[in-house]
Amino acid sequence: MSGVAEQGKLVMPLGEALDRLAKLEQDGKLAEADDLAARMLAAMPEHPHILQLAGIVAYRNGRIAEAIERMEKSEALAPEMPLYPRNICEVYRGAGRLDDALRAGRRAVELAPQDSRSYFNLALIHYERLELDEAVRVADEAVAIDPDFAEAHFEKAEALLLGGRLREGWESYEWRFKLKQAEGMLPKTDKPQWDGQPLEPGKLLIVGDQGFGDCIQFGRFVPWAALLAPKPVVACSAELMPLVRQLPGIGKIVTRWDDAKGFEAYIPLSGLPRLAGITTDNIPPAGYLAPPPELVARWGAALDRLAPRGGRKRVALVWAGRPTHKNDKKRSLKLSQFAPLFEREDVTILTVQKGDQIAQAGGYYGRAPLLNLGPEIGDFLDTMAILKHVDRLVTIDTSVAHVAGACGVPVSILLPYAPDWRWLLHREDTPWYDSMRLYRQRTPYEWSDVIERVAADL
């Protein structure tokens, strides 16, 4: 049997080499996978499955054009193999080539009409194309084949919610805790999930179950829950504690499961909108968070010294989110992409960016003065206090947008073509935050027009 090894000579059985390459990719050992893929291609450059796996490895390593070239060749060599269009449709989707993604996704379903994963991938593509009714229909096809397919249920939820069908969407949204990445989000307990019925004080555990932004957005429902189950215990990350403390009706806040003993029922924070029967017409208003007055005064004095107004507007800026976020590639930008904003001579830029991306501020060139505040920001309260002294926050879709919206700061938020479900469709405002204006991509992955509109509207 043919095999693969060094310098184009075949010394490892082909099946063993393919299994090893797939395992290296799945385990995230991408440098080793890249090396093995190169040696396998040198030995057998026309083998469709080597090309397929090598394409996936190239994609995982960020070499999109190379990945597509390898995978297209793989598909051409084995046009009846359903796995190949199923895989490449996701690569096309990640590259923003949505017409090609749709073609490949439909071909995968045609070749394997009983493959639930192919229908799921096709539903993802329809979501990216904002064809939401089709996304729901195709996700239902996946669920019909595999009723326990959590990812397909969740994709259906996101399409329903983005389309404004919140009551239906909340039901499918419950499947999020069966996703692989949700492991550990909820306590290991035999206690039931809360059904909204009254409980004795201190007997409800509310779990801050998702990202910072989600917890800030859904925090507005804690007072509603406290009316039915007084003095609930709230479990959240330590970073959120300064904000959660501001929500009325809470009995205790914990950051470890061991400190949450004694509850009779639990509910994820993101499950409260379903219990409360939330639609786009009855979302509780923002304004439920505020920074401490003394912190506002301290930052005000510092900014008057470091960035005196002098007739300029103060514009806070966040350009990048957490790199591990599943959609970070769609939402994060480079600081340099905001050049139209930096050409405004009537603004001062205050960066409130956190994380490694702060370093980009060191290479800033622009007419507008820029003050990099990121290294001085200790927590969300600092961010809120700073935002109380700006005319507007310009930000991508990240937690700072929710912080600003929750405390009533004017926000311009930049959204991808197919945004996160909470931003709905075809509107410049949002029922979640009345101080926020939404700027949407008109073409997938094209930000220049969005940034020009934001800069022009300041």
LODREN-601120 format. One record per residue (C-alpha): residue number from 0; residue in one letter; x, y, z. Coordinates in nm, 3 decimals, m for minus. Example, Ala and Ser with C-alpha at 12.3 -4.5 7.8 and 13.67 -1.06 7.14 Angstrom:
// LODREN-601120
0 / A / 1.230 / m0.450 / 0.780 .
1 / S / 1.367 / m0.106 / 0.714 .
END
This chain:
// LODREN-601120
0 / M / 0.000 / 0.000 / 0.000 .
1 / S / 0.123 / 0.346 / m0.085 .
2 / G / 0.238 / 0.569 / 0.198 .
3 / V / 0.406 / 0.897 / 0.282 .
4 / A / 0.735 / 1.012 / 0.430 .
5 / E / 1.033 / 1.237 / 0.384 .
6 / Q / 1.160 / 1.386 / 0.057 .
7 / G / 0.875 / 1.243 / m0.145 .
8 / K / 0.952 / 0.881 / m0.056 .
9 / L / 0.671 / 0.664 / 0.071 .
10 / V / 0.757 / 0.501 / 0.405 .
11 / M / 0.443 / 0.552 / 0.619 .
12 / P / 0.116 / 0.376 / 0.525 .
13 / L / m0.123 / 0.625 / 0.368 .
14 / G / m0.414 / 0.548 / 0.601 .
15 / E / m0.192 / 0.595 / 0.907 .
16 / A / m0.058 / 0.925 / 0.770 .
17 / L / m0.410 / 1.056 / 0.697 .
18 / D / m0.528 / 0.961 / 1.046 .
19 / R / m0.225 / 1.128 / 1.200 .
20 / L / m0.277 / 1.447 / 1.000 .
21 / A / m0.644 / 1.464 / 1.096 .
22 / K / m0.560 / 1.406 / 1.463 .
23 / L / m0.293 / 1.679 / 1.465 .
24 / E / m0.543 / 1.925 / 1.314 .
25 / Q / m0.818 / 1.831 / 1.559 .
26 / D / m0.580 / 1.865 / 1.854 .
27 / G / m0.474 / 2.211 / 1.739 .
28 / K / m0.112 / 2.106 / 1.675 .
29 / L / m0.112 / 2.316 / 1.362 .
30 / A / 0.264 / 2.356 / 1.309 .
31 / E / 0.312 / 1.979 / 1.317 .
32 / A / 0.008 / 1.932 / 1.096 .
33 / D / 0.145 / 2.186 / 0.847 .
34 / D / 0.477 / 2.005 / 0.829 .
35 / L / 0.317 / 1.664 / 0.779 .
36 / A / 0.073 / 1.801 / 0.519 .
37 / A / 0.362 / 1.949 / 0.319 .
38 / R / 0.548 / 1.617 / 0.318 .
39 / M / 0.236 / 1.426 / 0.219 .
40 / L / 0.162 / 1.666 / m0.066 .
41 / A / 0.521 / 1.637 / m0.188 .
42 / A / 0.477 / 1.261 / m0.209 .
43 / M / 0.122 / 1.252 / m0.349 .
44 / P / 0.023 / 1.596 / m0.486 .
45 / E / m0.293 / 1.470 / m0.660 .
46 / H / m0.446 / 1.272 / m0.373 .
47 / P / m0.786 / 1.431 / m0.302 .
48 / H / m0.802 / 1.354 / 0.068 .
49 / I / m0.449 / 1.475 / 0.135 .
50 / L / m0.540 / 1.795 / m0.046 .
51 / Q / m0.859 / 1.821 / 0.159 .
52 / L / m0.687 / 1.783 / 0.495 .
53 / A / m0.398 / 2.005 / 0.388 .
54 / G / m0.652 / 2.270 / 0.293 .
55 / I / m0.817 / 2.252 / 0.634 .
56 / V / m0.477 / 2.288 / 0.801 .
57 / A / m0.394 / 2.588 / 0.583 .
58 / Y / m0.730 / 2.745 / 0.677 .
59 / R / m0.667 / 2.687 / 1.047 .
60 / N / m0.328 / 2.858 / 1.002 .
61 / G / m0.491 / 3.163 / 0.841 .
62 / R / m0.379 / 3.096 / 0.482 .
63 / I / m0.723 / 3.128 / 0.328 .
64 / A / m0.633 / 3.151 / m0.042 .
65 / E / m0.407 / 2.847 / m0.014 .
66 / A / m0.677 / 2.653 / 0.168 .
67 / I / m0.935 / 2.727 / m0.099 .
68 / E / m0.695 / 2.634 / m0.380 .
69 / R / m0.619 / 2.296 / m0.219 .
70 / M / m0.980 / 2.219 / m0.134 .
71 / E / m1.113 / 2.320 / m0.476 .
72 / K / m0.858 / 2.086 / m0.634 .
73 / S / m0.964 / 1.812 / m0.394 .
74 / E / m1.328 / 1.859 / m0.490 .
75 / A / m1.244 / 1.858 / m0.861 .
76 / L / m1.056 / 1.527 / m0.823 .
77 / A / m1.342 / 1.363 / m0.632 .
78 / P / m1.663 / 1.547 / m0.729 .
79 / E / m1.897 / 1.286 / m0.580 .
80 / M / m1.744 / 1.300 / m0.230 .
81 / P / m2.003 / 1.487 / m0.012 .
82 / L / m1.752 / 1.569 / 0.262 .
83 / Y / m1.555 / 1.800 / 0.034 .
84 / P / m1.828 / 2.054 / m0.053 .
85 / R / m1.947 / 2.032 / 0.308 .
86 / N / m1.603 / 2.139 / 0.427 .
87 / I / m1.527 / 2.403 / 0.166 .
88 / C / m1.860 / 2.577 / 0.215 .
89 / E / m1.741 / 2.670 / 0.565 .
90 / V / m1.410 / 2.798 / 0.428 .
91 / Y / m1.592 / 3.006 / 0.167 .
92 / R / m1.818 / 3.139 / 0.442 .
93 / G / m1.518 / 3.239 / 0.652 .
94 / A / m1.368 / 3.414 / 0.349 .
95 / G / m1.688 / 3.610 / 0.284 .
96 / R / m1.749 / 3.432 / m0.050 .
97 / L / m2.114 / 3.366 / 0.028 .
98 / D / m2.228 / 3.280 / m0.327 .
99 / D / m1.961 / 3.010 / m0.349 .
100 / A / m2.049 / 2.897 / 0.002 .
101 / L / m2.414 / 2.859 / m0.093 .
102 / R / m2.327 / 2.661 / m0.406 .
103 / A / m2.104 / 2.425 / m0.209 .
104 / G / m2.352 / 2.391 / 0.076 .
105 / R / m2.632 / 2.294 / m0.160 .
106 / R / m2.404 / 2.047 / m0.338 .
107 / A / m2.319 / 1.881 / m0.005 .
108 / V / m2.689 / 1.836 / 0.076 .
109 / E / m2.754 / 1.703 / m0.274 .
110 / L / m2.477 / 1.443 / m0.239 .
111 / A / m2.569 / 1.343 / 0.118 .
112 / P / m2.938 / 1.414 / 0.180 .
113 / Q / m2.932 / 1.230 / 0.514 .
114 / D / m2.627 / 1.412 / 0.654 .
115 / S / m2.747 / 1.646 / 0.928 .
116 / R / m2.411 / 1.827 / 0.939 .
117 / S / m2.447 / 1.932 / 0.575 .
118 / Y / m2.786 / 2.087 / 0.649 .
119 / F / m2.641 / 2.263 / 0.952 .
120 / N / m2.357 / 2.412 / 0.747 .
121 / L / m2.610 / 2.526 / 0.487 .
122 / A / m2.819 / 2.691 / 0.761 .
123 / L / m2.509 / 2.883 / 0.875 .
124 / I / m2.462 / 3.012 / 0.521 .
125 / H / m2.823 / 3.123 / 0.493 .
126 / Y / m2.780 / 3.312 / 0.823 .
127 / E / m2.469 / 3.486 / 0.687 .
128 / R / m2.669 / 3.583 / 0.377 .
129 / L / m2.954 / 3.711 / 0.600 .
130 / E / m3.189 / 3.454 / 0.443 .
131 / L / m3.339 / 3.380 / 0.781 .
132 / D / m3.650 / 3.187 / 0.680 .
133 / E / m3.427 / 2.953 / 0.480 .
134 / A / m3.185 / 2.926 / 0.773 .
135 / V / m3.472 / 2.814 / 0.998 .
136 / R / m3.607 / 2.571 / 0.738 .
137 / V / m3.269 / 2.409 / 0.674 .
138 / A / m3.189 / 2.390 / 1.046 .
139 / D / m3.521 / 2.209 / 1.088 .
140 / E / m3.408 / 1.962 / 0.821 .
141 / A / m3.096 / 1.891 / 1.026 .
142 / V / m3.304 / 1.843 / 1.341 .
143 / A / m3.545 / 1.611 / 1.158 .
144 / I / m3.250 / 1.384 / 1.079 .
145 / D / m3.088 / 1.420 / 1.423 .
146 / P / m3.334 / 1.546 / 1.687 .
147 / D / m3.054 / 1.587 / 1.944 .
148 / F / m2.833 / 1.801 / 1.719 .
149 / A / m2.778 / 2.088 / 1.962 .
150 / E / m2.586 / 2.310 / 1.717 .
151 / A / m2.872 / 2.295 / 1.466 .
152 / H / m3.129 / 2.385 / 1.733 .
153 / F / m2.910 / 2.676 / 1.840 .
154 / E / m2.862 / 2.799 / 1.483 .
155 / K / m3.238 / 2.795 / 1.442 .
156 / A / m3.265 / 3.001 / 1.761 .
157 / E / m3.020 / 3.262 / 1.637 .
158 / A / m3.202 / 3.296 / 1.304 .
159 / L / m3.538 / 3.334 / 1.479 .
160 / L / m3.402 / 3.589 / 1.726 .
161 / L / m3.221 / 3.792 / 1.460 .
162 / G / m3.548 / 3.802 / 1.265 .
163 / G / m3.727 / 3.946 / 1.569 .
164 / R / m3.925 / 3.628 / 1.643 .
165 / L / m3.817 / 3.635 / 2.006 .
166 / R / m4.082 / 3.416 / 2.168 .
167 / E / m4.008 / 3.130 / 1.928 .
168 / G / m3.637 / 3.196 / 1.943 .
169 / W / m3.608 / 3.178 / 2.322 .
170 / E / m3.738 / 2.819 / 2.316 .
171 / S / m3.472 / 2.694 / 2.073 .
172 / Y / m3.217 / 2.912 / 2.255 .
173 / E / m3.243 / 2.672 / 2.552 .
174 / W / m3.036 / 2.423 / 2.352 .
175 / R / m2.726 / 2.638 / 2.404 .
176 / F / m2.636 / 2.445 / 2.719 .
177 / K / m2.602 / 2.124 / 2.522 .
178 / L / m2.332 / 2.277 / 2.304 .
179 / K / m1.983 / 2.143 / 2.365 .
180 / Q / m1.848 / 2.487 / 2.460 .
181 / A / m2.117 / 2.528 / 2.727 .
182 / E / m1.969 / 2.261 / 2.953 .
183 / G / m1.915 / 2.399 / 3.302 .
184 / M / m2.137 / 2.704 / 3.255 .
185 / L / m2.405 / 2.572 / 3.491 .
186 / P / m2.371 / 2.411 / 3.835 .
187 / K / m2.365 / 2.033 / 3.865 .
188 / T / m2.683 / 1.984 / 4.066 .
189 / D / m3.000 / 1.780 / 4.091 .
190 / K / m3.200 / 2.096 / 4.158 .
191 / P / m3.444 / 2.199 / 3.883 .
192 / Q / m3.417 / 2.490 / 3.647 .
193 / W / m3.648 / 2.765 / 3.769 .
194 / D / m3.987 / 2.782 / 3.598 .
195 / G / m4.080 / 3.131 / 3.715 .
196 / Q / m4.292 / 3.021 / 4.010 .
197 / P / m4.250 / 3.208 / 4.343 .
198 / L / m3.969 / 3.092 / 4.573 .
199 / E / m3.869 / 3.170 / 4.929 .
200 / P / m3.604 / 3.442 / 4.973 .
201 / G / m3.251 / 3.333 / 4.888 .
202 / K / m3.358 / 3.008 / 4.721 .
203 / L / m3.300 / 3.107 / 4.358 .
204 / L / m2.955 / 3.090 / 4.199 .
205 / I / m2.909 / 3.311 / 3.890 .
206 / V / m2.603 / 3.214 / 3.688 .
207 / G / m2.413 / 3.467 / 3.477 .
208 / D / m2.366 / 3.206 / 3.210 .
209 / Q / m2.227 / 3.378 / 2.902 .
210 / G / m1.987 / 3.654 / 2.803 .
211 / F / m1.951 / 3.990 / 2.974 .
212 / G / m2.171 / 4.164 / 2.718 .
213 / D / m2.450 / 3.909 / 2.750 .
214 / C / m2.447 / 3.934 / 3.129 .
215 / I / m2.463 / 4.314 / 3.116 .
216 / Q / m2.745 / 4.305 / 2.861 .
217 / F / m2.953 / 4.051 / 3.054 .
218 / G / m2.876 / 4.200 / 3.396 .
219 / R / m3.183 / 4.420 / 3.356 .
220 / F / m3.401 / 4.112 / 3.421 .
221 / V / m3.262 / 4.040 / 3.769 .
222 / P / m3.501 / 4.284 / 3.943 .
223 / W / m3.793 / 4.111 / 3.767 .
224 / A / m3.675 / 3.771 / 3.895 .
225 / A / m3.631 / 3.915 / 4.246 .
226 / L / m4.000 / 4.007 / 4.255 .
227 / L / m4.089 / 3.636 / 4.228 .
228 / A / m3.791 / 3.492 / 4.413 .
229 / P / m3.665 / 3.759 / 4.655 .
230 / K / m3.296 / 3.802 / 4.736 .
231 / P / m3.164 / 3.568 / 4.466 .
232 / V / m2.803 / 3.453 / 4.475 .
233 / V / m2.614 / 3.562 / 4.161 .
234 / A / m2.310 / 3.365 / 4.044 .
235 / C / m2.082 / 3.557 / 3.810 .
236 / S / m1.718 / 3.622 / 3.728 .
237 / A / m1.521 / 3.854 / 3.954 .
238 / E / m1.489 / 4.109 / 3.671 .
239 / L / m1.866 / 4.157 / 3.667 .
240 / M / m1.916 / 4.195 / 4.041 .
241 / P / m1.884 / 4.577 / 4.045 .
242 / L / m2.167 / 4.596 / 3.792 .
243 / V / m2.390 / 4.322 / 3.932 .
244 / R / m2.382 / 4.490 / 4.275 .
245 / Q / m2.579 / 4.777 / 4.122 .
246 / L / m2.878 / 4.561 / 4.031 .
247 / P / m3.155 / 4.592 / 4.292 .
248 / G / m3.302 / 4.299 / 4.481 .
249 / I / m2.999 / 4.071 / 4.495 .
250 / G / m2.933 / 3.880 / 4.817 .
251 / K / m2.576 / 3.764 / 4.759 .
252 / I / m2.315 / 3.752 / 4.482 .
253 / V / m2.073 / 3.460 / 4.453 .
254 / T / m1.787 / 3.376 / 4.221 .
255 / R / m1.750 / 3.004 / 4.313 .
256 / W / m2.006 / 2.723 / 4.297 .
257 / D / m1.911 / 2.616 / 4.652 .
258 / D / m2.040 / 2.949 / 4.784 .
259 / A / m2.382 / 2.907 / 4.618 .
260 / K / m2.516 / 2.630 / 4.844 .
261 / G / m2.874 / 2.621 / 4.965 .
262 / F / m3.061 / 2.712 / 4.647 .
263 / E / m3.377 / 2.525 / 4.549 .
264 / A / m3.375 / 2.617 / 4.179 .
265 / Y / m3.139 / 2.783 / 3.935 .
266 / I / m3.172 / 2.981 / 3.615 .
267 / P / m2.910 / 3.104 / 3.368 .
268 / L / m2.921 / 3.480 / 3.340 .
269 / S / m2.975 / 3.444 / 2.965 .
270 / G / m3.284 / 3.232 / 3.037 .
271 / L / m3.472 / 3.513 / 3.211 .
272 / P / m3.602 / 3.678 / 2.890 .
273 / R / m3.784 / 3.356 / 2.799 .
274 / L / m3.948 / 3.330 / 3.140 .
275 / A / m4.041 / 3.698 / 3.131 .
276 / G / m4.203 / 3.661 / 2.787 .
277 / I / m3.980 / 3.924 / 2.629 .
278 / T / m4.053 / 4.048 / 2.277 .
279 / T / m3.915 / 4.348 / 2.093 .
280 / D / m4.202 / 4.552 / 2.242 .
281 / N / m4.152 / 4.495 / 2.615 .
282 / I / m3.776 / 4.502 / 2.679 .
283 / P / m3.704 / 4.687 / 3.007 .
284 / P / m3.521 / 5.014 / 2.942 .
285 / A / m3.150 / 5.073 / 2.992 .
286 / G / m3.007 / 5.309 / 3.251 .
287 / Y / m2.968 / 5.041 / 3.518 .
288 / L / m2.592 / 5.091 / 3.561 .
289 / A / m2.390 / 5.395 / 3.673 .
290 / P / m2.034 / 5.456 / 3.786 .
291 / P / m1.966 / 5.582 / 4.141 .
292 / P / m1.980 / 5.966 / 4.152 .
293 / E / m1.638 / 5.992 / 4.314 .
294 / L / m1.483 / 5.785 / 4.035 .
295 / V / m1.656 / 6.000 / 3.774 .
296 / A / m1.511 / 6.311 / 3.941 .
297 / R / m1.161 / 6.160 / 3.958 .
298 / W / m1.158 / 6.066 / 3.589 .
299 / G / m1.312 / 6.400 / 3.498 .
300 / A / m1.025 / 6.585 / 3.662 .
301 / A / m0.768 / 6.359 / 3.494 .
302 / L / m0.922 / 6.402 / 3.149 .
303 / D / m0.950 / 6.778 / 3.186 .
304 / R / m0.578 / 6.776 / 3.247 .
305 / L / m0.474 / 6.517 / 2.986 .
306 / A / m0.731 / 6.586 / 2.712 .
307 / P / m0.876 / 6.935 / 2.757 .
308 / R / m1.173 / 6.985 / 2.531 .
309 / G / m1.056 / 7.305 / 2.361 .
310 / G / m1.359 / 7.295 / 2.134 .
311 / R / m1.303 / 6.930 / 2.043 .
312 / K / m1.545 / 6.643 / 2.089 .
313 / R / m1.419 / 6.354 / 2.297 .
314 / V / m1.470 / 6.022 / 2.119 .
315 / A / m1.394 / 5.698 / 2.302 .
316 / L / m1.284 / 5.407 / 2.082 .
317 / V / m1.273 / 5.026 / 2.100 .
318 / W / m1.157 / 4.843 / 1.786 .
319 / A / m1.097 / 4.481 / 1.890 .
320 / G / m1.265 / 4.216 / 2.101 .
321 / R / m1.156 / 3.898 / 2.274 .
322 / P / m0.966 / 3.687 / 2.018 .
323 / T / m1.117 / 3.362 / 2.148 .
324 / H / m1.473 / 3.478 / 2.072 .
325 / K / m1.628 / 3.252 / 1.808 .
326 / N / m1.709 / 3.545 / 1.580 .
327 / D / m1.408 / 3.763 / 1.652 .
328 / K / m1.287 / 3.745 / 1.292 .
329 / K / m1.614 / 3.907 / 1.183 .
330 / R / m1.616 / 4.185 / 1.442 .
331 / S / m1.260 / 4.293 / 1.532 .
332 / L / m1.067 / 4.553 / 1.331 .
333 / K / m0.724 / 4.715 / 1.329 .
334 / L / m0.682 / 5.061 / 1.478 .
335 / S / m0.550 / 5.184 / 1.142 .
336 / Q / m0.885 / 5.107 / 0.976 .
337 / F / m1.038 / 5.403 / 1.159 .
338 / A / m0.839 / 5.653 / 0.949 .
339 / P / m1.152 / 5.852 / 0.846 .
340 / L / m1.218 / 5.918 / 1.214 .
341 / F / m0.858 / 6.020 / 1.277 .
342 / E / m0.876 / 6.282 / 1.001 .
343 / R / m1.135 / 6.476 / 1.200 .
344 / E / m0.961 / 6.781 / 1.345 .
345 / D / m1.251 / 6.854 / 1.578 .
346 / V / m1.222 / 6.539 / 1.791 .
347 / T / m0.992 / 6.391 / 2.053 .
348 / I / m0.969 / 6.010 / 2.056 .
349 / L / m0.971 / 5.839 / 2.395 .
350 / T / m0.895 / 5.469 / 2.354 .
351 / V / m1.065 / 5.247 / 2.612 .
352 / Q / m0.938 / 4.930 / 2.446 .
353 / K / m0.812 / 4.654 / 2.676 .
354 / G / m0.595 / 4.350 / 2.605 .
355 / D / m0.301 / 4.290 / 2.377 .
356 / Q / m0.446 / 4.505 / 2.099 .
357 / I / m0.364 / 4.817 / 2.304 .
358 / A / m0.017 / 4.796 / 2.149 .
359 / Q / m0.156 / 4.921 / 1.818 .
360 / A / m0.195 / 5.266 / 1.972 .
361 / G / 0.185 / 5.295 / 1.969 .
362 / G / 0.181 / 5.322 / 1.591 .
363 / Y / m0.093 / 5.584 / 1.571 .
364 / Y / m0.073 / 5.861 / 1.311 .
365 / G / m0.360 / 6.102 / 1.261 .
366 / R / m0.471 / 6.461 / 1.284 .
367 / A / m0.691 / 6.395 / 1.586 .
368 / P / m0.505 / 6.380 / 1.920 .
369 / L / m0.515 / 6.030 / 2.069 .
370 / L / m0.492 / 5.947 / 2.438 .
371 / N / m0.441 / 5.578 / 2.515 .
372 / L / m0.629 / 5.511 / 2.840 .
373 / G / m0.631 / 5.131 / 2.821 .
374 / P / m0.335 / 5.070 / 3.052 .
375 / E / m0.494 / 5.288 / 3.322 .
376 / I / m0.834 / 5.114 / 3.319 .
377 / G / m0.868 / 4.873 / 3.610 .
378 / D / m1.223 / 4.746 / 3.564 .
379 / F / m1.563 / 4.816 / 3.411 .
380 / L / m1.628 / 5.094 / 3.663 .
381 / D / m1.327 / 5.285 / 3.532 .
382 / T / m1.457 / 5.240 / 3.179 .
383 / M / m1.802 / 5.367 / 3.276 .
384 / A / m1.656 / 5.666 / 3.458 .
385 / I / m1.446 / 5.760 / 3.154 .
386 / L / m1.745 / 5.724 / 2.923 .
387 / K / m1.937 / 5.976 / 3.132 .
388 / H / m1.689 / 6.236 / 3.005 .
389 / V / m1.708 / 6.161 / 2.631 .
390 / D / m1.950 / 6.279 / 2.366 .
391 / R / m1.973 / 5.936 / 2.205 .
392 / L / m1.828 / 5.586 / 2.211 .
393 / V / m1.733 / 5.431 / 1.877 .
394 / T / m1.698 / 5.057 / 1.916 .
395 / I / m1.723 / 4.715 / 1.760 .
396 / D / m1.968 / 4.463 / 1.904 .
397 / T / m1.804 / 4.390 / 2.238 .
398 / S / m1.876 / 4.423 / 2.611 .
399 / V / m1.788 / 4.794 / 2.627 .
400 / A / m2.082 / 4.864 / 2.395 .
401 / H / m2.314 / 4.705 / 2.653 .
402 / V / m2.149 / 4.894 / 2.939 .
403 / A / m2.205 / 5.223 / 2.758 .
404 / G / m2.560 / 5.138 / 2.655 .
405 / A / m2.655 / 5.025 / 3.007 .
406 / C / m2.547 / 5.357 / 3.156 .
407 / G / m2.694 / 5.575 / 2.881 .
408 / V / m2.377 / 5.690 / 2.700 .
409 / P / m2.423 / 5.770 / 2.326 .
410 / V / m2.278 / 5.482 / 2.123 .
411 / S / m2.201 / 5.420 / 1.756 .
412 / I / m2.162 / 5.044 / 1.717 .
413 / L / m2.012 / 4.885 / 1.404 .
414 / L / m2.184 / 4.562 / 1.306 .
415 / P / m2.097 / 4.290 / 1.053 .
416 / Y / m2.330 / 4.215 / 0.763 .
417 / A / m2.482 / 3.921 / 0.953 .
418 / P / m2.465 / 4.048 / 1.311 .
419 / D / m2.520 / 3.877 / 1.641 .
420 / W / m2.891 / 3.805 / 1.687 .
421 / R / m2.951 / 4.078 / 1.948 .
422 / W / m2.909 / 4.359 / 1.694 .
423 / L / m3.204 / 4.243 / 1.482 .
424 / L / m3.232 / 4.346 / 1.115 .
425 / H / m3.270 / 4.659 / 0.905 .
426 / R / m3.273 / 4.919 / 1.181 .
427 / E / m3.036 / 5.185 / 1.306 .
428 / D / m3.166 / 5.171 / 1.663 .
429 / T / m3.209 / 4.889 / 1.912 .
430 / P / m3.479 / 4.823 / 2.174 .
431 / W / m3.204 / 4.708 / 2.410 .
432 / Y / m3.027 / 5.046 / 2.440 .
433 / D / m3.190 / 5.376 / 2.350 .
434 / S / m2.858 / 5.567 / 2.339 .
435 / M / m2.713 / 5.343 / 2.068 .
436 / R / m2.698 / 5.388 / 1.692 .
437 / L / m2.623 / 5.087 / 1.473 .
438 / Y / m2.395 / 5.101 / 1.168 .
439 / R / m2.419 / 4.785 / 0.960 .
440 / Q / m2.196 / 4.648 / 0.686 .
441 / R / m2.362 / 4.670 / 0.346 .
442 / T / m2.121 / 4.408 / 0.207 .
443 / P / m1.980 / 4.116 / 0.411 .
444 / Y / m1.634 / 4.187 / 0.555 .
445 / E / m1.628 / 4.541 / 0.409 .
446 / W / m1.570 / 4.795 / 0.686 .
447 / S / m1.450 / 5.106 / 0.505 .
448 / D / m1.798 / 5.233 / 0.420 .
449 / V / m1.918 / 5.168 / 0.776 .
450 / I / m1.631 / 5.366 / 0.931 .
451 / E / m1.678 / 5.654 / 0.685 .
452 / R / m2.045 / 5.681 / 0.785 .
453 / V / m1.958 / 5.672 / 1.156 .
454 / A / m1.693 / 5.944 / 1.115 .
455 / A / m1.922 / 6.163 / 0.906 .
456 / D / m2.205 / 6.143 / 1.162 .
457 / L / m2.003 / 6.246 / 1.469 .
END
